[in-house]
Amino acid sequence: MKEINTLADYMNDENRVSPEERQRINFEVELIGKIIEAREQRGYSQRDLARLSGVKQPAIARLESMRSTPQIDTVLKLLAPLGYTLTIVPFEPQR
């Protein structure tokens, strides 16, 4: 088995992480990053977002630190006071 020295090595090793799993991980990282970015742009603390969304602050902290997998209903609750929603769009498969 190939030597793994970095996270990128691990993520790019198809024997360890399938393309589907890599896509899921990348989606979660991007989604959570956008939530954090939108929250900070509005000047909201996690506590502010908790009050506005009804999602408890510790749950927001776990989500933002990638210690929990975001559930769709939670994501939608967080996005609404930030002025966002989720949209499904077609994509071009990588060649």
C-alpha positions as CSV (number, residue, x, y, z in Angstrom):
1,M,0.0,0.0,0.0
2,K,1.2,3.5,-0.9
3,E,2.8,5.6,1.9
4,I,0.5,8.4,3.2
5,N,2.2,11.5,4.4
6,T,-0.5,14.2,4.1
7,L,-4.3,14.5,4.2
8,A,-4.2,15.1,0.4
9,D,-2.3,11.8,-0.1
10,Y,-5.0,10.0,2.0
11,M,-7.9,11.7,0.2
12,N,-6.5,10.9,-3.3
13,D,-5.9,7.3,-2.5
14,E,-8.9,5.5,-4.0
15,N,-8.1,2.4,-2.0
16,R,-8.8,4.4,1.2
17,V,-11.4,7.0,0.0
18,S,-13.8,6.3,-2.8
19,P,-14.6,9.0,-5.3
20,E,-18.1,9.2,-3.9
21,E,-16.8,9.6,-0.3
22,R,-14.4,12.2,-1.5
23,Q,-17.2,14.1,-3.1
24,R,-19.3,13.9,0.1
25,I,-16.4,15.2,2.2
26,N,-15.6,18.0,-0.2
27,F,-19.3,19.0,-0.2
28,E,-19.5,19.1,3.6
29,V,-16.3,21.2,3.8
30,E,-17.6,23.6,1.2
31,L,-21.1,23.8,2.8
32,I,-19.8,24.4,6.3
33,G,-17.3,26.9,5.0
34,K,-20.1,28.9,3.3
35,I,-22.2,28.8,6.5
36,I,-19.3,30.2,8.5
37,E,-18.6,32.8,5.9
38,A,-22.2,34.0,5.7
39,R,-22.5,34.1,9.5
40,E,-19.3,36.1,9.9
41,Q,-20.2,38.5,7.0
42,R,-23.4,39.3,8.9
43,G,-21.5,39.9,12.1
44,Y,-23.4,37.0,13.8
45,S,-21.8,35.0,16.6
46,Q,-22.7,31.4,16.9
47,R,-25.0,32.4,19.8
48,D,-26.7,35.0,17.5
49,L,-27.3,32.4,14.8
50,A,-28.6,29.9,17.4
51,R,-31.2,32.5,18.6
52,L,-32.3,33.3,15.0
53,S,-32.3,29.7,13.7
54,G,-33.5,27.7,16.7
55,V,-30.5,25.4,16.4
56,K,-28.6,25.2,19.7
57,Q,-25.2,27.0,19.8
58,P,-23.2,23.8,20.8
59,A,-24.7,22.0,17.7
60,I,-23.5,25.0,15.6
61,A,-20.1,24.7,17.1
62,R,-19.9,21.0,16.4
63,L,-21.0,21.5,12.8
64,E,-18.5,24.3,12.2
65,S,-15.7,22.3,13.7
66,M,-16.6,19.3,11.5
67,R,-17.2,17.2,14.5
68,S,-20.7,16.3,13.3
69,T,-22.3,15.6,9.9
70,P,-24.8,18.3,9.0
71,Q,-28.4,17.1,8.6
72,I,-30.5,18.7,5.9
73,D,-33.1,20.1,8.3
74,T,-30.4,21.7,10.4
75,V,-28.7,23.2,7.4
76,L,-31.9,24.7,6.2
77,K,-32.6,26.2,9.6
78,L,-29.1,27.8,9.7
79,L,-29.3,29.0,6.1
80,A,-32.7,30.8,6.4
81,P,-31.6,33.6,8.7
82,L,-28.4,34.0,6.7
83,G,-30.5,34.6,3.6
84,Y,-29.6,31.4,1.8
85,T,-31.2,28.1,0.8
86,L,-29.9,24.9,-0.9
87,T,-30.4,24.3,-4.6
88,I,-29.8,21.2,-6.6
89,V,-28.0,22.0,-9.9
90,P,-26.7,19.7,-12.6
91,F,-23.0,19.3,-12.9
92,E,-20.5,18.2,-15.5
93,P,-18.9,14.9,-14.6
94,Q,-15.1,15.1,-14.3
95,R,-13.4,13.7,-17.3
